[in-house]
Amino acid sequence: MPSKTVTVGSAVGLHARPAAEIAAAVTEAGVPVTLAVAGGEPVDAGSALLIMTLGASQGTEVTVESDDAAALEKIAALVEADLDA
């Protein structure tokens, strides 16, 4: 599955608000997308709760995976963005 590694941009990491925005975008895309941190198991990016279990703080590298190139790029951009700004 194609993947892209990006750095978490939100000042407080992937907590409730950024996780909810990412999950909503995945749901809207309608295709499977996973997120993973180094050494961790991939989680369904369509679930805000599962995204929060990653414990990804600002600056953490997260690998985004999806067979859909557009969804991959969109979710990777959201992970990199400061969604708390």
PDB file of N, CA, C and O in Angstrom:
ATOM      1  N   MET A   1       0.857  -1.184   0.000  1.00  0.00           N
ATOM      2  CA  MET A   1       0.000   0.000   0.000  1.00  0.00           C
ATOM      3  C   MET A   1       0.896   1.238   0.000  1.00  0.00           C
ATOM      4  O   MET A   1       1.846   1.301   0.780  1.00  0.00           O
ATOM      5  N   PRO A   2       0.616   2.221  -0.854  1.00  0.00           N
ATOM      6  CA  PRO A   2       1.408   3.451  -0.872  1.00  0.00           C
ATOM      7  C   PRO A   2       1.346   4.168   0.479  1.00  0.00           C
ATOM      8  O   PRO A   2       0.323   4.155   1.163  1.00  0.00           O
ATOM      9  N   SER A   3       2.466   4.791   0.842  1.00  0.00           N
ATOM     10  CA  SER A   3       2.513   5.494   2.122  1.00  0.00           C
ATOM     11  C   SER A   3       3.331   6.769   2.001  1.00  0.00           C
ATOM     12  O   SER A   3       4.087   6.968   1.050  1.00  0.00           O
ATOM     13  N   LYS A   4       3.151   7.619   2.994  1.00  0.00           N
ATOM     14  CA  LYS A   4       3.896   8.873   3.075  1.00  0.00           C
ATOM     15  C   LYS A   4       4.129   9.155   4.548  1.00  0.00           C
ATOM     16  O   LYS A   4       3.201   9.064   5.352  1.00  0.00           O
ATOM     17  N   THR A   5       5.360   9.496   4.911  1.00  0.00           N
ATOM     18  CA  THR A   5       5.669   9.830   6.299  1.00  0.00           C
ATOM     19  C   THR A   5       5.735  11.341   6.434  1.00  0.00           C
ATOM     20  O   THR A   5       6.451  12.020   5.698  1.00  0.00           O
ATOM     21  N   VAL A   6       4.969  11.854   7.396  1.00  0.00           N
ATOM     22  CA  VAL A   6       4.879  13.295   7.622  1.00  0.00           C
ATOM     23  C   VAL A   6       5.064  13.587   9.106  1.00  0.00           C
ATOM     24  O   VAL A   6       5.039  12.676   9.934  1.00  0.00           O
ATOM     25  N   THR A   7       5.247  14.848   9.432  1.00  0.00           N
ATOM     26  CA  THR A   7       5.446  15.274  10.816  1.00  0.00           C
ATOM     27  C   THR A   7       4.192  15.976  11.324  1.00  0.00           C
ATOM     28  O   THR A   7       3.632  16.834  10.642  1.00  0.00           O
ATOM     29  N   VAL A   8       3.757  15.607  12.525  1.00  0.00           N
ATOM     30  CA  VAL A   8       2.563  16.211  13.121  1.00  0.00           C
ATOM     31  C   VAL A   8       2.801  17.705  13.312  1.00  0.00           C
ATOM     32  O   VAL A   8       3.788  18.115  13.924  1.00  0.00           O
ATOM     33  N   GLY A   9       1.884  18.515  12.781  1.00  0.00           N
ATOM     34  CA  GLY A   9       2.025  19.959  12.840  1.00  0.00           C
ATOM     35  C   GLY A   9       1.242  20.638  13.951  1.00  0.00           C
ATOM     36  O   GLY A   9       1.590  21.749  14.350  1.00  0.00           O
ATOM     37  N   SER A  10       0.199  20.002  14.459  1.00  0.00           N
ATOM     38  CA  SER A  10      -0.617  20.631  15.500  1.00  0.00           C
ATOM     39  C   SER A  10       0.182  20.805  16.779  1.00  0.00           C
ATOM     40  O   SER A  10       0.877  19.892  17.226  1.00  0.00           O
ATOM     41  N   ALA A  11       0.073  21.991  17.360  1.00  0.00           N
ATOM     42  CA  ALA A  11       0.859  22.333  18.542  1.00  0.00           C
ATOM     43  C   ALA A  11       0.655  21.365  19.702  1.00  0.00           C
ATOM     44  O   ALA A  11       1.581  21.135  20.480  1.00  0.00           O
ATOM     45  N   VAL A  12      -0.517  20.806  19.829  1.00  0.00           N
ATOM     46  CA  VAL A  12      -0.781  19.875  20.932  1.00  0.00           C
ATOM     47  C   VAL A  12      -0.903  18.437  20.439  1.00  0.00           C
ATOM     48  O   VAL A  12      -1.414  17.572  21.150  1.00  0.00           O
ATOM     49  N   GLY A  13      -0.434  18.184  19.224  1.00  0.00           N
ATOM     50  CA  GLY A  13      -0.435  16.825  18.696  1.00  0.00           C
ATOM     51  C   GLY A  13      -1.798  16.397  18.182  1.00  0.00           C
ATOM     52  O   GLY A  13      -2.689  17.220  17.972  1.00  0.00           O
ATOM     53  N   LEU A  14      -1.942  15.094  17.983  1.00  0.00           N
ATOM     54  CA  LEU A  14      -3.192  14.558  17.437  1.00  0.00           C
ATOM     55  C   LEU A  14      -4.161  14.230  18.565  1.00  0.00           C
ATOM     56  O   LEU A  14      -4.463  13.067  18.830  1.00  0.00           O
ATOM     57  N   HIS A  15      -4.638  15.278  19.221  1.00  0.00           N
ATOM     58  CA  HIS A  15      -5.631  15.116  20.283  1.00  0.00           C
ATOM     59  C   HIS A  15      -7.029  15.216  19.668  1.00  0.00           C
ATOM     60  O   HIS A  15      -7.177  15.060  18.456  1.00  0.00           O
ATOM     61  N   ALA A  16      -8.036  15.468  20.467  1.00  0.00           N
ATOM     62  CA  ALA A  16      -9.437  15.373  20.037  1.00  0.00           C
ATOM     63  C   ALA A  16      -9.790  16.170  18.772  1.00  0.00           C
ATOM     64  O   ALA A  16     -10.326  15.601  17.821  1.00  0.00           O
ATOM     65  N   ARG A  17      -9.502  17.451  18.750  1.00  0.00           N
ATOM     66  CA  ARG A  17      -9.936  18.264  17.606  1.00  0.00           C
ATOM     67  C   ARG A  17      -9.238  17.864  16.304  1.00  0.00           C
ATOM     68  O   ARG A  17      -9.922  17.604  15.314  1.00  0.00           O
ATOM     69  N   PRO A  18      -7.897  17.806  16.266  1.00  0.00           N
ATOM     70  CA  PRO A  18      -7.263  17.378  15.019  1.00  0.00           C
ATOM     71  C   PRO A  18      -7.662  15.957  14.614  1.00  0.00           C
ATOM     72  O   PRO A  18      -7.856  15.683  13.430  1.00  0.00           O
ATOM     73  N   ALA A  19      -7.783  15.065  15.578  1.00  0.00           N
ATOM     74  CA  ALA A  19      -8.171  13.682  15.280  1.00  0.00           C
ATOM     75  C   ALA A  19      -9.563  13.642  14.669  1.00  0.00           C
ATOM     76  O   ALA A  19      -9.810  12.880  13.735  1.00  0.00           O
ATOM     77  N   ALA A  20     -10.464  14.451  15.187  1.00  0.00           N
ATOM     78  CA  ALA A  20     -11.829  14.488  14.652  1.00  0.00           C
ATOM     79  C   ALA A  20     -11.844  15.026  13.222  1.00  0.00           C
ATOM     80  O   ALA A  20     -12.583  14.519  12.379  1.00  0.00           O
ATOM     81  N   GLU A  21     -11.031  16.048  12.943  1.00  0.00           N
ATOM     82  CA  GLU A  21     -10.979  16.608  11.589  1.00  0.00           C
ATOM     83  C   GLU A  21     -10.409  15.599  10.598  1.00  0.00           C
ATOM     84  O   GLU A  21     -10.900  15.476   9.477  1.00  0.00           O
ATOM     85  N   ILE A  22      -9.371  14.881  11.016  1.00  0.00           N
ATOM     86  CA  ILE A  22      -8.765  13.864  10.148  1.00  0.00           C
ATOM     87  C   ILE A  22      -9.758  12.734   9.901  1.00  0.00           C
ATOM     88  O   ILE A  22      -9.939  12.305   8.762  1.00  0.00           O
ATOM     89  N   ALA A  23     -10.398  12.252  10.957  1.00  0.00           N
ATOM     90  CA  ALA A  23     -11.368  11.159  10.823  1.00  0.00           C
ATOM     91  C   ALA A  23     -12.519  11.557   9.907  1.00  0.00           C
ATOM     92  O   ALA A  23     -12.971  10.747   9.097  1.00  0.00           O
ATOM     93  N   ALA A  24     -12.996  12.788  10.022  1.00  0.00           N
ATOM     94  CA  ALA A  24     -14.088  13.258   9.162  1.00  0.00           C
ATOM     95  C   ALA A  24     -13.654  13.280   7.701  1.00  0.00           C
ATOM     96  O   ALA A  24     -14.438  12.928   6.820  1.00  0.00           O
ATOM     97  N   ALA A  25     -12.423  13.685   7.434  1.00  0.00           N
ATOM     98  CA  ALA A  25     -11.917  13.719   6.064  1.00  0.00           C
ATOM     99  C   ALA A  25     -11.792  12.309   5.488  1.00  0.00           C
ATOM    100  O   ALA A  25     -12.065  12.093   4.307  1.00  0.00           O
ATOM    101  N   VAL A  26     -11.381  11.356   6.316  1.00  0.00           N
ATOM    102  CA  VAL A  26     -11.275   9.966   5.861  1.00  0.00           C
ATOM    103  C   VAL A  26     -12.664   9.416   5.551  1.00  0.00           C
ATOM    104  O   VAL A  26     -12.860   8.749   4.536  1.00  0.00           O
ATOM    105  N   THR A  27     -13.621   9.695   6.425  1.00  0.00           N
ATOM    106  CA  THR A  27     -14.992   9.243   6.202  1.00  0.00           C
ATOM    107  C   THR A  27     -15.540   9.832   4.904  1.00  0.00           C
ATOM    108  O   THR A  27     -16.194   9.137   4.126  1.00  0.00           O
ATOM    109  N   GLU A  28     -15.270  11.105   4.679  1.00  0.00           N
ATOM    110  CA  GLU A  28     -15.725  11.778   3.461  1.00  0.00           C
ATOM    111  C   GLU A  28     -15.080  11.164   2.216  1.00  0.00           C
ATOM    112  O   GLU A  28     -15.730  11.033   1.180  1.00  0.00           O
ATOM    113  N   ALA A  29     -13.802  10.789   2.318  1.00  0.00           N
ATOM    114  CA  ALA A  29     -13.097  10.193   1.181  1.00  0.00           C
ATOM    115  C   ALA A  29     -13.669   8.815   0.836  1.00  0.00           C
ATOM    116  O   ALA A  29     -13.672   8.410  -0.327  1.00  0.00           O
ATOM    117  N   GLY A  30     -14.149   8.106   1.847  1.00  0.00           N
ATOM    118  CA  GLY A  30     -14.785   6.817   1.613  1.00  0.00           C
ATOM    119  C   GLY A  30     -13.840   5.682   1.247  1.00  0.00           C
ATOM    120  O   GLY A  30     -14.259   4.676   0.674  1.00  0.00           O
ATOM    121  N   VAL A  31     -12.566   5.846   1.578  1.00  0.00           N
ATOM    122  CA  VAL A  31     -11.580   4.797   1.299  1.00  0.00           C
ATOM    123  C   VAL A  31     -10.761   4.533   2.568  1.00  0.00           C
ATOM    124  O   VAL A  31     -10.630   5.419   3.413  1.00  0.00           O
ATOM    125  N   PRO A  32     -10.212   3.327   2.705  1.00  0.00           N
ATOM    126  CA  PRO A  32      -9.401   3.033   3.894  1.00  0.00           C
ATOM    127  C   PRO A  32      -8.111   3.850   3.935  1.00  0.00           C
ATOM    128  O   PRO A  32      -7.397   3.966   2.939  1.00  0.00           O
ATOM    129  N   VAL A  33      -7.831   4.410   5.107  1.00  0.00           N
ATOM    130  CA  VAL A  33      -6.587   5.138   5.362  1.00  0.00           C
ATOM    131  C   VAL A  33      -6.124   4.723   6.752  1.00  0.00           C
ATOM    132  O   VAL A  33      -6.932   4.640   7.677  1.00  0.00           O
ATOM    133  N   THR A  34      -4.831   4.463   6.904  1.00  0.00           N
ATOM    134  CA  THR A  34      -4.294   4.149   8.227  1.00  0.00           C
ATOM    135  C   THR A  34      -3.206   5.136   8.591  1.00  0.00           C
ATOM    136  O   THR A  34      -2.575   5.745   7.727  1.00  0.00           O
ATOM    137  N   LEU A  35      -3.001   5.281   9.902  1.00  0.00           N
ATOM    138  CA  LEU A  35      -1.916   6.095  10.442  1.00  0.00           C
ATOM    139  C   LEU A  35      -1.109   5.217  11.389  1.00  0.00           C
ATOM    140  O   LEU A  35      -1.662   4.358  12.076  1.00  0.00           O
ATOM    141  N   ALA A  36       0.199   5.439  11.420  1.00  0.00           N
ATOM    142  CA  ALA A  36       1.048   4.686  12.341  1.00  0.00           C
ATOM    143  C   ALA A  36       2.243   5.530  12.760  1.00  0.00           C
ATOM    144  O   ALA A  36       2.738   6.351  11.987  1.00  0.00           O
ATOM    145  N   VAL A  37       2.700   5.321  13.984  1.00  0.00           N
ATOM    146  CA  VAL A  37       3.943   5.921  14.457  1.00  0.00           C
ATOM    147  C   VAL A  37       5.005   4.823  14.437  1.00  0.00           C
ATOM    148  O   VAL A  37       4.675   3.638  14.404  1.00  0.00           O
ATOM    149  N   ALA A  38       6.258   5.211  14.456  1.00  0.00           N
ATOM    150  CA  ALA A  38       7.355   4.246  14.402  1.00  0.00           C
ATOM    151  C   ALA A  38       7.203   3.205  15.510  1.00  0.00           C
ATOM    152  O   ALA A  38       7.022   3.543  16.680  1.00  0.00           O
ATOM    153  N   GLY A  39       7.278   1.951  15.122  1.00  0.00           N
ATOM    154  CA  GLY A  39       7.192   0.864  16.083  1.00  0.00           C
ATOM    155  C   GLY A  39       5.793   0.518  16.534  1.00  0.00           C
ATOM    156  O   GLY A  39       5.608  -0.381  17.353  1.00  0.00           O
ATOM    157  N   GLY A  40       4.803   1.223  16.008  1.00  0.00           N
ATOM    158  CA  GLY A  40       3.411   0.992  16.421  1.00  0.00           C
ATOM    159  C   GLY A  40       2.602   0.333  15.323  1.00  0.00           C
ATOM    160  O   GLY A  40       2.997   0.315  14.158  1.00  0.00           O
ATOM    161  N   GLU A  41       1.472  -0.205  15.717  1.00  0.00           N
ATOM    162  CA  GLU A  41       0.545  -0.816  14.772  1.00  0.00           C
ATOM    163  C   GLU A  41      -0.261   0.278  14.068  1.00  0.00           C
ATOM    164  O   GLU A  41      -0.610   1.279  14.694  1.00  0.00           O
ATOM    165  N   PRO A  42      -0.561   0.105  12.784  1.00  0.00           N
ATOM    166  CA  PRO A  42      -1.405   1.078  12.089  1.00  0.00           C
ATOM    167  C   PRO A  42      -2.821   1.088  12.674  1.00  0.00           C
ATOM    168  O   PRO A  42      -3.352   0.055  13.083  1.00  0.00           O
ATOM    169  N   VAL A  43      -3.416   2.289  12.702  1.00  0.00           N
ATOM    170  CA  VAL A  43      -4.791   2.421  13.178  1.00  0.00           C
ATOM    171  C   VAL A  43      -5.656   2.998  12.061  1.00  0.00           C
ATOM    172  O   VAL A  43      -5.152   3.672  11.162  1.00  0.00           O
ATOM    173  N   ASP A  44      -6.942   2.735  12.123  1.00  0.00           N
ATOM    174  CA  ASP A  44      -7.913   3.248  11.167  1.00  0.00           C
ATOM    175  C   ASP A  44      -8.037   4.758  11.352  1.00  0.00           C
ATOM    176  O   ASP A  44      -8.470   5.225  12.405  1.00  0.00           O
ATOM    177  N   ALA A  45      -7.659   5.516  10.330  1.00  0.00           N
ATOM    178  CA  ALA A  45      -7.708   6.975  10.418  1.00  0.00           C
ATOM    179  C   ALA A  45      -9.130   7.517  10.332  1.00  0.00           C
ATOM    180  O   ALA A  45      -9.337   8.725  10.447  1.00  0.00           O
ATOM    181  N   GLY A  46     -10.104   6.649  10.132  1.00  0.00           N
ATOM    182  CA  GLY A  46     -11.499   7.064  10.134  1.00  0.00           C
ATOM    183  C   GLY A  46     -12.084   7.113  11.538  1.00  0.00           C
ATOM    184  O   GLY A  46     -13.258   7.442  11.709  1.00  0.00           O
ATOM    185  N   SER A  47     -11.276   6.789  12.544  1.00  0.00           N
ATOM    186  CA  SER A  47     -11.721   6.800  13.937  1.00  0.00           C
ATOM    187  C   SER A  47     -10.889   7.784  14.746  1.00  0.00           C
ATOM    188  O   SER A  47      -9.691   7.579  14.940  1.00  0.00           O
ATOM    189  N   ALA A  48     -11.525   8.857  15.219  1.00  0.00           N
ATOM    190  CA  ALA A  48     -10.813   9.852  16.034  1.00  0.00           C
ATOM    191  C   ALA A  48     -10.229   9.209  17.292  1.00  0.00           C
ATOM    192  O   ALA A  48      -9.116   9.540  17.699  1.00  0.00           O
ATOM    193  N   LEU A  49     -10.967   8.303  17.900  1.00  0.00           N
ATOM    194  CA  LEU A  49     -10.493   7.643  19.116  1.00  0.00           C
ATOM    195  C   LEU A  49      -9.214   6.847  18.837  1.00  0.00           C
ATOM    196  O   LEU A  49      -8.264   6.909  19.617  1.00  0.00           O
ATOM    197  N   LEU A  50      -9.186   6.111  17.741  1.00  0.00           N
ATOM    198  CA  LEU A  50      -7.984   5.338  17.406  1.00  0.00           C
ATOM    199  C   LEU A  50      -6.810   6.249  17.064  1.00  0.00           C
ATOM    200  O   LEU A  50      -5.667   5.934  17.395  1.00  0.00           O
ATOM    201  N   ILE A  51      -7.077   7.362  16.411  1.00  0.00           N
ATOM    202  CA  ILE A  51      -6.006   8.319  16.104  1.00  0.00           C
ATOM    203  C   ILE A  51      -5.387   8.824  17.406  1.00  0.00           C
ATOM    204  O   ILE A  51      -4.165   8.938  17.507  1.00  0.00           O
ATOM    205  N   MET A  52      -6.217   9.126  18.396  1.00  0.00           N
ATOM    206  CA  MET A  52      -5.704   9.639  19.671  1.00  0.00           C
ATOM    207  C   MET A  52      -4.858   8.598  20.403  1.00  0.00           C
ATOM    208  O   MET A  52      -3.972   8.959  21.177  1.00  0.00           O
ATOM    209  N   THR A  53      -5.126   7.295  20.163  1.00  0.00           N
ATOM    210  CA  THR A  53      -4.335   6.266  20.841  1.00  0.00           C
ATOM    211  C   THR A  53      -2.889   6.224  20.347  1.00  0.00           C
ATOM    212  O   THR A  53      -2.038   5.605  20.986  1.00  0.00           O
ATOM    213  N   LEU A  54      -2.602   6.873  19.218  1.00  0.00           N
ATOM    214  CA  LEU A  54      -1.225   6.917  18.727  1.00  0.00           C
ATOM    215  C   LEU A  54      -0.318   7.700  19.679  1.00  0.00           C
ATOM    216  O   LEU A  54       0.884   7.442  19.743  1.00  0.00           O
ATOM    217  N   GLY A  55      -0.883   8.644  20.410  1.00  0.00           N
ATOM    218  CA  GLY A  55      -0.083   9.473  21.314  1.00  0.00           C
ATOM    219  C   GLY A  55       0.908  10.349  20.563  1.00  0.00           C
ATOM    220  O   GLY A  55       1.992  10.640  21.069  1.00  0.00           O
ATOM    221  N   ALA A  56       0.544  10.769  19.365  1.00  0.00           N
ATOM    222  CA  ALA A  56       1.444  11.546  18.516  1.00  0.00           C
ATOM    223  C   ALA A  56       1.414  13.024  18.897  1.00  0.00           C
ATOM    224  O   ALA A  56       0.398  13.699  18.727  1.00  0.00           O
ATOM    225  N   SER A  57       2.532  13.515  19.410  1.00  0.00           N
ATOM    226  CA  SER A  57       2.644  14.928  19.772  1.00  0.00           C
ATOM    227  C   SER A  57       3.249  15.699  18.599  1.00  0.00           C
ATOM    228  O   SER A  57       3.663  15.109  17.601  1.00  0.00           O
ATOM    229  N   GLN A  58       3.295  17.027  18.734  1.00  0.00           N
ATOM    230  CA  GLN A  58       3.859  17.846  17.666  1.00  0.00           C
ATOM    231  C   GLN A  58       5.290  17.394  17.392  1.00  0.00           C
ATOM    232  O   GLN A  58       6.072  17.192  18.321  1.00  0.00           O
ATOM    233  N   GLY A  59       5.626  17.236  16.118  1.00  0.00           N
ATOM    234  CA  GLY A  59       6.965  16.820  15.733  1.00  0.00           C
ATOM    235  C   GLY A  59       7.120  15.317  15.552  1.00  0.00           C
ATOM    236  O   GLY A  59       8.140  14.864  15.035  1.00  0.00           O
ATOM    237  N   THR A  60       6.123  14.533  15.969  1.00  0.00           N
ATOM    238  CA  THR A  60       6.169  13.086  15.802  1.00  0.00           C
ATOM    239  C   THR A  60       5.986  12.737  14.335  1.00  0.00           C
ATOM    240  O   THR A  60       5.151  13.328  13.651  1.00  0.00           O
ATOM    241  N   GLU A  61       6.769  11.774  13.848  1.00  0.00           N
ATOM    242  CA  GLU A  61       6.591  11.310  12.479  1.00  0.00           C
ATOM    243  C   GLU A  61       5.478  10.267  12.437  1.00  0.00           C
ATOM    244  O   GLU A  61       5.459   9.324  13.227  1.00  0.00           O
ATOM    245  N   VAL A  62       4.555  10.458  11.499  1.00  0.00           N
ATOM    246  CA  VAL A  62       3.411   9.562  11.326  1.00  0.00           C
ATOM    247  C   VAL A  62       3.397   9.088   9.877  1.00  0.00           C
ATOM    248  O   VAL A  62       3.560   9.883   8.950  1.00  0.00           O
ATOM    249  N   THR A  63       3.201   7.786   9.695  1.00  0.00           N
ATOM    250  CA  THR A  63       3.103   7.230   8.350  1.00  0.00           C
ATOM    251  C   THR A  63       1.637   7.081   7.984  1.00  0.00           C
ATOM    252  O   THR A  63       0.864   6.433   8.689  1.00  0.00           O
ATOM    253  N   VAL A  64       1.272   7.697   6.866  1.00  0.00           N
ATOM    254  CA  VAL A  64      -0.094   7.650   6.346  1.00  0.00           C
ATOM    255  C   VAL A  64      -0.094   6.644   5.191  1.00  0.00           C
ATOM    256  O   VAL A  64       0.758   6.719   4.306  1.00  0.00           O
ATOM    257  N   GLU A  65      -1.044   5.707   5.197  1.00  0.00           N
ATOM    258  CA  GLU A  65      -1.141   4.710   4.132  1.00  0.00           C
ATOM    259  C   GLU A  65      -2.539   4.676   3.542  1.00  0.00           C
ATOM    260  O   GLU A  65      -3.534   4.735   4.265  1.00  0.00           O
ATOM    261  N   SER A  66      -2.603   4.581   2.213  1.00  0.00           N
ATOM    262  CA  SER A  66      -3.881   4.411   1.519  1.00  0.00           C
ATOM    263  C   SER A  66      -3.605   4.018   0.076  1.00  0.00           C
ATOM    264  O   SER A  66      -2.616   4.450  -0.515  1.00  0.00           O
ATOM    265  N   ASP A  67      -4.481   3.202  -0.483  1.00  0.00           N
ATOM    266  CA  ASP A  67      -4.379   2.853  -1.896  1.00  0.00           C
ATOM    267  C   ASP A  67      -4.886   3.986  -2.787  1.00  0.00           C
ATOM    268  O   ASP A  67      -4.636   3.982  -3.993  1.00  0.00           O
ATOM    269  N   ASP A  68      -5.594   4.952  -2.207  1.00  0.00           N
ATOM    270  CA  ASP A  68      -6.134   6.080  -2.954  1.00  0.00           C
ATOM    271  C   ASP A  68      -5.174   7.271  -2.816  1.00  0.00           C
ATOM    272  O   ASP A  68      -5.019   7.826  -1.728  1.00  0.00           O
ATOM    273  N   ALA A  69      -4.538   7.654  -3.920  1.00  0.00           N
ATOM    274  CA  ALA A  69      -3.521   8.711  -3.889  1.00  0.00           C
ATOM    275  C   ALA A  69      -4.066  10.048  -3.393  1.00  0.00           C
ATOM    276  O   ALA A  69      -3.394  10.746  -2.634  1.00  0.00           O
ATOM    277  N   ALA A  70      -5.267  10.406  -3.812  1.00  0.00           N
ATOM    278  CA  ALA A  70      -5.848  11.684  -3.394  1.00  0.00           C
ATOM    279  C   ALA A  70      -6.113  11.689  -1.889  1.00  0.00           C
ATOM    280  O   ALA A  70      -5.828  12.677  -1.213  1.00  0.00           O
ATOM    281  N   ALA A  71      -6.653  10.597  -1.366  1.00  0.00           N
ATOM    282  CA  ALA A  71      -6.916  10.507   0.070  1.00  0.00           C
ATOM    283  C   ALA A  71      -5.607  10.528   0.844  1.00  0.00           C
ATOM    284  O   ALA A  71      -5.510  11.181   1.884  1.00  0.00           O
ATOM    285  N   LEU A  72      -4.606   9.825   0.349  1.00  0.00           N
ATOM    286  CA  LEU A  72      -3.297   9.803   1.001  1.00  0.00           C
ATOM    287  C   LEU A  72      -2.744  11.213   1.138  1.00  0.00           C
ATOM    288  O   LEU A  72      -2.306  11.605   2.219  1.00  0.00           O
ATOM    289  N   GLU A  73      -2.760  11.973   0.058  1.00  0.00           N
ATOM    290  CA  GLU A  73      -2.227  13.342   0.080  1.00  0.00           C
ATOM    291  C   GLU A  73      -3.054  14.256   0.981  1.00  0.00           C
ATOM    292  O   GLU A  73      -2.497  15.073   1.713  1.00  0.00           O
ATOM    293  N   LYS A  74      -4.374  14.123   0.931  1.00  0.00           N
ATOM    294  CA  LYS A  74      -5.241  14.972   1.746  1.00  0.00           C
ATOM    295  C   LYS A  74      -5.009  14.728   3.234  1.00  0.00           C
ATOM    296  O   LYS A  74      -4.873  15.675   4.008  1.00  0.00           O
ATOM    297  N   ILE A  75      -4.964  13.457   3.634  1.00  0.00           N
ATOM    298  CA  ILE A  75      -4.787  13.133   5.050  1.00  0.00           C
ATOM    299  C   ILE A  75      -3.381  13.493   5.508  1.00  0.00           C
ATOM    300  O   ILE A  75      -3.204  13.990   6.620  1.00  0.00           O
ATOM    301  N   ALA A  76      -2.386  13.251   4.673  1.00  0.00           N
ATOM    302  CA  ALA A  76      -1.008  13.631   5.018  1.00  0.00           C
ATOM    303  C   ALA A  76      -0.920  15.144   5.255  1.00  0.00           C
ATOM    304  O   ALA A  76      -0.251  15.590   6.188  1.00  0.00           O
ATOM    305  N   ALA A  77      -1.590  15.923   4.415  1.00  0.00           N
ATOM    306  CA  ALA A  77      -1.582  17.385   4.573  1.00  0.00           C
ATOM    307  C   ALA A  77      -2.264  17.796   5.872  1.00  0.00           C
ATOM    308  O   ALA A  77      -1.814  18.732   6.534  1.00  0.00           O
ATOM    309  N   LEU A  78      -3.340  17.114   6.246  1.00  0.00           N
ATOM    310  CA  LEU A  78      -4.017  17.423   7.511  1.00  0.00           C
ATOM    311  C   LEU A  78      -3.142  17.093   8.707  1.00  0.00           C
ATOM    312  O   LEU A  78      -3.108  17.857   9.672  1.00  0.00           O
ATOM    313  N   VAL A  79      -2.433  15.972   8.665  1.00  0.00           N
ATOM    314  CA  VAL A  79      -1.541  15.611   9.771  1.00  0.00           C
ATOM    315  C   VAL A  79      -0.450  16.668   9.922  1.00  0.00           C
ATOM    316  O   VAL A  79      -0.075  17.019  11.041  1.00  0.00           O
ATOM    317  N   GLU A  80       0.055  17.172   8.810  1.00  0.00           N
ATOM    318  CA  GLU A  80       1.120  18.173   8.847  1.00  0.00           C
ATOM    319  C   GLU A  80       0.638  19.560   9.264  1.00  0.00           C
ATOM    320  O   GLU A  80       1.426  20.364   9.761  1.00  0.00           O
ATOM    321  N   ALA A  81      -0.637  19.844   9.068  1.00  0.00           N
ATOM    322  CA  ALA A  81      -1.183  21.183   9.345  1.00  0.00           C
ATOM    323  C   ALA A  81      -1.350  21.411  10.848  1.00  0.00           C
ATOM    324  O   ALA A  81      -1.500  20.467  11.624  1.00  0.00           O
ATOM    325  N   ASP A  82      -1.321  22.681  11.236  1.00  0.00           N
ATOM    326  CA  ASP A  82      -1.618  23.033  12.625  1.00  0.00           C
ATOM    327  C   ASP A  82      -3.135  23.223  12.706  1.00  0.00           C
ATOM    328  O   ASP A  82      -3.642  24.324  12.495  1.00  0.00           O
ATOM    329  N   LEU A  83      -3.847  22.147  13.010  1.00  0.00           N
ATOM    330  CA  LEU A  83      -5.301  22.184  13.027  1.00  0.00           C
ATOM    331  C   LEU A  83      -5.865  22.895  14.261  1.00  0.00           C
ATOM    332  O   LEU A  83      -7.080  23.011  14.418  1.00  0.00           O
ATOM    333  N   ASP A  84      -4.987  23.361  15.119  1.00  0.00           N
ATOM    334  CA  ASP A  84      -5.431  24.122  16.296  1.00  0.00           C
ATOM    335  C   ASP A  84      -5.285  25.613  16.082  1.00  0.00           C
ATOM    336  O   ASP A  84      -5.654  26.403  16.950  1.00  0.00           O
ATOM    337  N   ALA A  85      -4.748  26.009  14.931  1.00  0.00           N
ATOM    338  CA  ALA A  85      -4.504  27.433  14.681  1.00  0.00           C
ATOM    339  C   ALA A  85      -5.810  28.175  14.439  1.00  0.00           C
ATOM    340  O   ALA A  85      -5.800  29.385  14.211  1.00  0.00           O
TER     341      ALA A  85
END
